[in-house]
Amino acid sequence: MIRALLFLGLLANAGAVGLLFALSYYVFGGPEGPLSDPPAIVVWIGAMAICLGAAFGGWRLVRSGMPVAGLLVTWMPPLIALTLVIAF
């Protein structure tokens, strides 16, 4: 059960990373990428780092014998993103 939930969490994080890559054209301002809004770039890079870090950190926690903490870390970015989508 833990492995299945971890796999689904990793899949959700991969989907979030894929969505961030798909939206990067709009975040970076299209062809004039370096001329776009710097705060948007910082938020985008932070979101990518959080998604990738949470996936790796959750996997490591599950492998080291802390499955509940690993699942919480793995599922945190997709659940926060879902909450933000529903709230706004």
C-alpha positions in Angstrom: 0.0 0.0 0.0 2.8 2.4 0.9 4.6 1.7 -2.4 1.4 2.3 -4.4 0.8 5.6 -2.7 4.4 6.6 -3.1 4.2 5.7 -6.8 1.0 7.8 -7.2 2.7 10.7 -5.4 5.7 10.5 -7.6 3.4 10.4 -10.7 1.6 13.5 -9.4 4.9 15.3 -8.9 6.0 14.3 -12.4 2.7 15.7 -13.7 3.3 18.9 -11.9 6.8 19.2 -13.3 5.4 18.5 -16.8 2.8 21.2 -16.4 5.4 23.6 -15.2 7.5 22.8 -18.3 4.5 23.3 -20.5 3.7 26.7 -19.0 7.3 27.8 -19.0 6.8 29.4 -22.5 4.2 31.8 -20.9 6.2 32.4 -17.7 9.4 33.3 -19.6 7.6 35.6 -22.0 7.9 33.5 -25.2 10.8 34.1 -27.5 12.2 37.0 -25.4 12.8 34.7 -22.4 15.5 36.7 -20.5 13.5 39.9 -20.8 10.5 38.5 -18.9 9.4 39.3 -15.3 12.1 38.2 -12.8 9.8 37.4 -9.9 7.9 35.0 -12.2 11.1 33.2 -13.1 12.1 32.9 -9.4 8.7 31.5 -8.5 8.8 29.0 -11.5 12.3 27.8 -10.5 11.2 27.5 -6.9 8.2 25.5 -7.8 10.4 23.1 -10.0 12.9 22.7 -7.1 10.1 22.0 -4.6 8.4 19.4 -6.8 11.6 17.6 -7.7 13.0 17.9 -4.1 9.8 16.6 -2.6 9.7 13.6 -4.9 13.3 12.7 -4.1 13.0 13.4 -0.4 9.9 11.4 0.0 11.4 8.5 -1.8 14.5 8.6 0.4 12.3 8.8 3.6 10.3 5.8 2.6 13.5 3.8 1.8 15.0 4.8 5.1 12.1 3.4 7.1 9.9 6.4 7.6 7.0 5.7 5.3 4.4 8.1 6.7 6.8 11.1 6.6 7.9 10.1 3.1 4.3 10.0 1.8 3.6 13.3 3.4 6.6 14.9 1.8 5.8 13.3 -1.6 2.2 14.4 -1.6 2.7 17.9 -0.2 3.3 19.8 -3.6 0.4 18.2 -5.5 -2.0 18.8 -2.6 -0.9 22.4 -2.2 -1.3 23.0 -5.9 -4.8 21.5 -5.8 -5.7 23.7 -2.9 -4.5 26.8 -4.7 -6.4 25.8 -7.8 -9.6 25.3 -5.9 -9.1 28.5 -3.8 -8.4 30.8 -6.7 
